[in-house]
């Protein structure tokens, strides 16, 4: 059986800036946990280098 390609078209009467803002809000809400995890990981890495600045540097 052959796979069919789906094409979606939306009619949006809003200005493009409003649409972009709405889509950004939806995508941000959907990825909140992933973003928070990435921020926490970066913060932990930064804290570790502050505690021991010689880690990862040759003597």
C-alpha positions, 0 to 999 in steps of 0.5 A: 500500500502506498503512503499518501502525503498529507497537505494541510492549509490553514486560513488565518485572518490574523496578521502574521505577527499575531500568528507567530506570537500564538505559535510561539506560545504553544511551542513554548508551553509544549517544551517547558520541561525540556527548556527547564531541564536544559537551563538546570543542566547549564546552571549545574555545569557552571556551578561545578566550574565555579567550585573547582576551576581546574576541572577540565584544564591541563596542569 
